[in-house]
Amino acid sequence: MVNGHQMACASKLTGEPIYNAQGQRIGTLTDVLIDPSGGATMVVVSTGNDGKMIALQIPDIKAKNGRMETWLSLERMRQFTWNRFYGSAG
């Protein structure tokens, strides 16, 4: 804990599975996106389905029962592509 805030190490999060609220595995966390001010704003999750990736905002995920979980349904998750955010591969 730093200045009253819980911290997480991005290198420890990558490769971790992400589950939905029903306990179903939705994918694996592959990247953490940092905004220009230096704060983590989103994570990229590979669903394992034909290379499909989704982006989850940091407030939409939490650690629960020793694993990463999101309350969002698959229908509410945004598909992620590097081109959409950067114009070229990440």
C-alpha positions as CSV (number, residue, x, y, z in Angstrom):
1,M,0.0,0.0,0.0
2,V,1.4,3.4,-1.0
3,N,-0.2,6.6,0.5
4,G,-3.3,4.7,1.4
5,H,-3.7,3.2,-2.2
6,Q,-3.4,-0.4,-3.1
7,M,-0.9,-1.0,-5.8
8,A,-0.5,-3.9,-8.3
9,C,2.6,-4.8,-10.4
10,A,1.7,-5.0,-14.1
11,S,4.3,-7.7,-14.7
12,K,2.5,-9.9,-12.1
13,L,-0.9,-9.3,-13.7
14,T,0.1,-10.2,-17.3
15,G,-0.7,-13.8,-18.1
16,E,-3.4,-14.0,-15.4
17,P,-6.8,-15.4,-16.3
18,I,-9.8,-13.0,-16.1
19,Y,-13.2,-14.4,-15.0
20,N,-16.7,-13.0,-15.2
21,A,-19.0,-12.7,-12.2
22,Q,-20.4,-16.1,-12.8
23,G,-16.9,-17.7,-12.5
24,Q,-16.4,-18.4,-16.2
25,R,-13.0,-17.7,-17.7
26,I,-13.2,-15.0,-20.3
27,G,-9.5,-14.8,-21.2
28,T,-6.0,-13.9,-20.2
29,L,-4.7,-10.5,-19.3
30,T,-2.0,-9.7,-21.9
31,D,-1.2,-6.0,-21.5
32,V,-1.8,-2.9,-19.3
33,L,-2.4,0.4,-21.1
34,I,-0.9,3.6,-19.5
35,D,-2.4,7.0,-20.2
36,P,-0.2,10.1,-20.9
37,S,-0.3,11.2,-17.2
38,G,1.2,7.8,-16.2
39,G,-1.8,6.1,-14.8
40,A,-3.0,2.6,-15.8
41,T,-6.4,3.0,-17.5
42,M,-7.2,-0.2,-19.3
43,V,-6.1,-3.8,-19.6
44,V,-6.1,-5.9,-22.8
45,V,-7.5,-9.4,-22.5
46,S,-7.0,-12.2,-25.1
47,T,-10.1,-14.3,-25.2
48,G,-8.3,-17.1,-27.1
49,N,-11.0,-17.1,-29.7
50,D,-9.3,-16.6,-33.1
51,G,-7.0,-13.9,-31.6
52,K,-9.9,-11.8,-30.4
53,M,-8.9,-9.2,-27.8
54,I,-11.1,-7.1,-25.5
55,A,-10.3,-4.0,-23.5
56,L,-11.4,-3.5,-19.9
57,Q,-11.2,-0.3,-18.0
58,I,-9.4,-0.6,-14.7
59,P,-12.6,0.2,-12.6
60,D,-14.3,-2.8,-14.4
61,I,-11.9,-5.4,-12.9
62,K,-11.0,-6.4,-9.3
63,A,-9.2,-9.0,-7.4
64,K,-11.7,-11.4,-5.8
65,N,-11.1,-14.7,-4.2
66,G,-7.5,-14.7,-5.3
67,R,-8.3,-14.1,-9.0
68,M,-9.1,-11.2,-11.4
69,E,-12.7,-10.7,-12.1
70,T,-15.0,-8.3,-14.1
71,W,-18.7,-7.7,-13.6
72,L,-19.2,-6.9,-17.3
73,S,-20.9,-9.4,-19.6
74,L,-19.2,-10.3,-22.8
75,E,-21.8,-8.2,-24.7
76,R,-20.7,-5.1,-22.8
77,M,-16.9,-5.6,-23.4
78,R,-15.2,-3.6,-26.1
79,Q,-13.3,-5.4,-28.8
80,F,-9.7,-4.2,-28.8
81,T,-7.3,-3.7,-31.7
82,W,-3.9,-1.9,-31.6
83,N,-4.8,0.0,-34.8
84,R,-7.8,1.6,-33.1
85,F,-5.7,3.1,-30.3
86,Y,-2.3,3.7,-32.0
87,G,-2.8,3.4,-35.8
88,S,-0.2,0.6,-35.9
89,A,0.7,-2.6,-34.1
90,G,1.5,-2.2,-30.4
